[in-house]
Structures are given as structure tokens and as C-alpha cells.
Amino acid sequence: MLRTIDQATIQRLTRNEADMAFKKRVQTIFEWIDLSDERMILDCACGRGFYLKMIRTVSQCKLFGLELDPEVLPKTKRNIAQLDNITLTQANIYHQPFEDNSFDAVILSEILEHVDDDVRGLKEVKRVLKPGGVAAITVPNANYPFWWDPINKTLETFFHTHIQYGPLAGIWANHVRLYTPERLRQAALDAGLIVEEERAFTHYSFPFIHNLVYGLGKEALEAGLLPANMAKAADRTTFDENDGNLLNPINLGLAVFNWFDRPNVISEPAGRSTVNLCIKVRKPLE
């Protein structure tokens, strides 16, 4: 039986989250992937280990994290240092050091937009999945809302260009591409995977939220520029240490962002501008 996580738990795990789309990515992944304790799950690529920590909070499944960036891995290790049964490996998506048919599920959250050959990457994911195994994939939507990243939306609309690097990069930060639903679906099919479900979410947002959260907030947090109480409220990994006091400017900001997020639903109508596209795929039974 598929083990899913209740909404109250997801809300607790994401209580410090200023990126409203990330909150729905967590919900989607927790809905699509079986977190039963006997499962083997790969986070590819795991980044700073946020999904690994959240999953370990609710499940004793065997976790693996794959990450290529040598500057990120030390941060990952710090974030999951107190957690057991998690294996970190430095490698890229094309050459995964795992045997065929190893994993019950693979998480690919905000990864494919960074790789040159997404179909090749997905074929390698298919290889390491067990027959019948599931991959939960999230990517940025090419049809993103204006207020999420007004700078790039204006540049794309009037000048057919965008900012790809630096603090103003917004939704295009270090990305090879953004996706349409058709492009994402075709990449999965070309890799030999079965598409089971698709969704898109986060239409309404606080203006310039991507730049505020990642261009300013993330940089200030990682540079140690925030006072201790503000840092605890801004850090994804310290969700149980934030008292929620609205006198804390970070908590007040979170309350405002959550207010703007209220009309959003977990799956918006087709064609509507959203921050994310998500697709659930399965490896065919062999």
C-alpha cells in the first residue's frame, strides 16, 4: 500500500518556506512517491539535502543522494549530519554509480532544466529504477507568471532574451531551458518511461518573489548575515525551531507570501501560467 504523508505534516516541514512553489513541490513528491520504510529512494540531484531531511523526518526508507557540485556537497553533509541511513555520492545524472534496477523511486526536482541532454539523463534514471518504479519530476514552466519574475518576463516579451546568471537571473538561474508541458512529456516518452500524471501549480505570487527569496534571502542566509532568530525562520532545515512570532521580520514576510499563495491549487487548469510543471513517470515492467 502506498504510504503518503498528511497535509499537516507537510505544512510543518515547510513552515519556514518562502518559495510557495517549493511547498507544492514537496506536496507533489510526497503524494507520488511511496515512503514506506522498506523502500530505496534516490534524490537526483539532491542539492543541499532538503528532500532527504524531510523524508527522513517521516520515514526510515533507505535514502541516496546524488550531487555533482563539489561546492554544494559540504553543505549537504552539514544539513543531514545527524541523520542515519543516507548515502551521498558525487556523480552526474548521465553516469550514476548504481546497479540496474536499484531504486523504487527517484526524485528529480528542478534538475532537468540544468542538463544539456535531458533524454539521456532520463534514460539513466530509467536504468537505475526497478521495473514498475516511479520518478517524480519537477521543472520550471516556460509559461511562468509575470509577477514571479517580472524582469525576465519583460525581457522575453519585448527583447526575446533573458538573464541567466547572477542575482537578477530569477527563474532562468543557470538553466539550459524552461519547459512546456509538451516538451517535458516528450522527453519522458523518448526515454522509454510511462507518463502517469501531470500537474502545474503556483499561478499567484508576491511580486518579485523569486528575486527576493533566492537573489537576496538565500545569499544573506548562507553568508551568515541574518540574526539567529531570523536565520532559524528563514532556514528550510530548522522548521521545528521557528516559534512563528510575527515580530520576527522573516515570519511576517512568510505570512505575506502565504496570503498571496491562498488562491493557488495543486493542479491548475491547462494553459494557465504557473511556476512549475510536474510529471509522474513509471518504468515499464520488464
C-alpha positions in Angstrom: 0.0 0.0 0.0 1.3 3.5 -1.0 2.4 5.4 2.1 1.6 9.1 1.8 2.1 12.0 4.2 -0.8 14.0 5.6 -1.1 17.7 4.9 -0.5 18.8 8.5 2.9 17.1 8.4 3.8 18.7 5.0 2.8 22.1 6.4 5.1 21.6 9.4 8.0 20.5 7.2 7.6 23.6 5.0 6.7 26.2 7.7 9.8 28.2 7.0 9.4 28.1 3.3 9.3 31.4 1.4 9.2 29.8 -2.0 5.5 29.0 -2.4 6.2 26.7 -5.4 8.7 24.7 -3.4 5.9 23.9 -0.8 3.8 22.4 -3.6 6.8 20.5 -5.0 7.2 18.9 -1.6 3.5 18.0 -1.5 3.6 16.6 -5.0 6.7 14.4 -4.4 5.2 13.2 -1.1 2.0 12.3 -2.9 3.6 10.5 -5.8 6.4 8.6 -4.1 5.8 5.7 -1.7 7.7 6.5 1.5 7.3 3.1 3.1 10.2 2.2 5.3 11.4 -0.7 3.2 11.8 1.5 0.0 15.0 2.6 -1.6 14.8 6.2 -2.9 17.3 8.3 -4.8 17.3 12.1 -4.8 18.9 13.0 -8.1 20.4 15.6 -7.7 19.9 16.2 -4.0 21.4 19.8 -3.8 21.6 20.8 -0.1 19.7 17.8 1.0 16.3 19.4 1.8 14.2 16.5 0.5 16.5 13.9 2.1 16.0 15.6 5.5 12.2 16.0 5.1 11.8 12.3 4.0 14.0 11.1 6.9 11.7 13.0 9.3 8.7 10.9 8.2 10.2 7.6 7.0 13.0 5.2 7.7 13.4 4.2 4.0 16.9 3.9 2.6 17.9 7.2 1.1 20.6 8.0 -1.5 21.6 11.5 -2.7 23.4 12.1 -5.9 25.1 15.5 -6.4 27.7 16.7 -8.8 28.7 20.2 -7.5 31.7 19.9 -5.1 30.8 23.3 -3.5 27.3 22.1 -2.6 28.2 18.7 -1.1 29.7 20.0 2.1 26.5 22.0 2.7 24.5 18.8 2.1 26.6 16.9 4.6 26.1 19.5 7.3 22.3 19.5 6.7 22.0 15.8 7.1 24.9 15.1 9.5 22.6 13.9 12.3 20.6 11.6 10.1 21.2 7.9 9.5 21.0 5.5 6.5 21.6 8.2 3.9 24.3 7.7 1.3 25.7 10.7 -0.6 27.5 10.2 -3.9 29.3 12.7 -6.1 28.4 12.0 -9.7 26.4 13.4 -12.6 23.0 12.3 -13.9 24.5 10.7 -17.0 26.8 8.3 -15.2 25.2 7.1 -11.9 27.3 4.6 -9.9 24.4 2.3 -9.2 23.4 -1.1 -10.5 20.5 -1.6 -12.9 17.1 -1.8 -11.2 18.2 -0.4 -7.9 15.6 2.1 -6.7 11.9 2.0 -6.0 11.7 5.7 -6.7 13.7 8.6 -8.0 13.2 12.4 -7.3 14.2 14.8 -10.0 13.2 18.2 -8.6 14.4 21.2 -10.6 17.2 19.2 -12.3 16.4 18.6 -16.0 16.5 22.3 -16.8 20.2 22.3 -15.9 21.3 19.4 -18.1 22.1 19.6 -21.8 20.6 16.3 -22.8 17.5 15.6 -20.7 16.5 12.5 -22.6 19.9 10.9 -21.9 19.6 11.8 -18.3 16.1 10.3 -18.1 17.3 7.1 -19.7 19.9 6.7 -17.0 17.2 7.3 -14.4 15.2 4.6 -16.1 18.2 2.2 -15.9 18.6 2.6 -12.1 14.8 2.3 -11.4 13.3 -1.0 -10.6 10.7 -2.3 -13.1 7.5 -0.5 -12.1 9.5 2.1 -10.2 8.4 5.8 -10.1 10.1 9.0 -10.9 8.7 12.3 -9.7 9.9 15.2 -11.9 9.5 18.9 -11.4 10.8 21.7 -13.8 10.2 25.4 -14.3 7.4 26.3 -16.7 8.2 28.4 -19.8 4.8 30.0 -19.3 5.6 31.4 -15.8 3.5 34.2 -14.1 4.6 37.8 -14.7 4.9 38.7 -11.0 7.1 35.7 -10.2 9.9 37.1 -12.3 8.9 40.4 -13.9 12.4 41.2 -15.1 12.8 38.1 -17.2 9.2 38.1 -18.3 9.6 41.7 -19.6 12.9 40.9 -21.3 11.5 37.8 -23.0 8.3 39.6 -24.1 9.9 42.7 -25.6 13.5 41.8 -26.4 13.5 37.9 -26.7 16.2 37.5 -24.2 16.6 36.7 -20.5 19.1 37.0 -17.6 20.6 33.6 -17.0 23.2 34.3 -14.3 23.6 36.4 -11.2 21.2 37.8 -8.6 18.7 39.0 -11.2 18.5 35.7 -13.1 15.2 34.8 -11.5 13.5 31.7 -12.9 16.2 31.3 -15.5 19.1 31.0 -13.0 21.7 28.7 -14.5 19.1 26.9 -16.6 19.6 25.5 -20.1 15.9 25.7 -20.8 12.4 26.2 -19.4 9.7 23.6 -20.3 6.4 23.4 -21.9 4.1 20.5 -20.9 4.6 19.0 -24.4 8.4 19.3 -24.1 8.5 17.6 -20.7 6.1 14.8 -21.7 8.0 14.1 -24.9 11.4 13.9 -23.1 9.9 11.2 -20.7 8.4 9.3 -23.6 11.6 9.4 -25.6 13.4 7.9 -22.6 11.1 5.0 -22.6 9.1 5.9 -19.5 5.3 5.7 -19.0 3.6 9.0 -18.1 1.0 8.5 -15.4 0.1 12.0 -14.2 0.9 15.7 -14.9 0.2 18.8 -13.0 1.1 22.5 -12.9 1.0 24.9 -10.0 1.7 28.3 -8.4 -0.1 31.0 -10.5 -0.4 33.8 -7.9 2.6 35.1 -6.2 4.1 38.1 -4.4 5.8 40.4 -6.9 9.5 39.7 -7.5 9.3 36.8 -5.0 12.0 34.7 -6.9 14.5 37.6 -6.7 13.7 38.3 -3.1 13.9 34.7 -1.9 16.9 33.5 -4.0 18.7 36.6 -5.1 18.6 38.3 -1.7 17.3 36.0 1.1 19.2 32.8 0.2 22.5 34.7 -0.2 22.1 36.6 3.1 21.3 33.3 4.9 24.2 31.4 3.6 26.6 34.3 4.2 25.6 34.4 7.9 24.2 37.9 7.6 20.9 37.3 9.4 20.5 37.4 13.2 20.0 34.0 14.8 16.2 34.2 15.2 15.8 35.4 11.6 18.1 32.7 10.3 16.0 30.0 12.1 12.9 31.3 10.5 14.5 31.5 7.0 16.3 28.1 7.0 14.4 25.2 5.4 16.2 22.8 7.7 15.2 24.4 11.0 11.4 24.2 10.7 11.0 22.9 14.2 13.0 25.7 15.8 10.9 28.6 14.5 8.4 29.9 17.1 6.3 31.7 14.4 6.4 35.1 16.2 5.3 37.7 13.7 7.6 40.3 15.4 10.3 38.4 13.5 10.5 40.1 10.1 11.1 36.8 8.4 7.9 35.3 9.8 6.0 38.4 8.9 7.3 38.1 5.3 6.3 34.4 5.3 2.8 35.4 6.4 2.5 37.9 3.5 3.8 35.3 1.0 1.3 32.7 2.2 -1.5 35.2 1.9 -0.7 35.6 -1.8 -0.5 31.8 -2.1 -4.0 31.2 -0.8 -5.8 31.1 -4.2 -3.3 28.6 -5.7 -4.3 25.0 -6.1 -2.1 21.8 -6.5 -3.1 21.4 -10.2 -4.0 24.5 -12.2 -6.0 24.3 -15.5 -4.1 23.5 -18.7 -2.6 26.6 -20.3 -2.5 28.7 -17.2 0.8 30.4 -16.3 2.4 28.6 -13.4 5.9 28.4 -11.9 6.2 24.6 -12.1 5.3 21.7 -14.3 5.4 18.2 -12.8 5.2 14.8 -14.2 4.9 11.3 -12.6 6.5 8.6 -14.7 7.0 4.9 -14.3 9.5 2.4 -15.6 7.7 -0.3 -17.6 7.5 -3.8 -16.2 10.1 -6.0 -17.9 
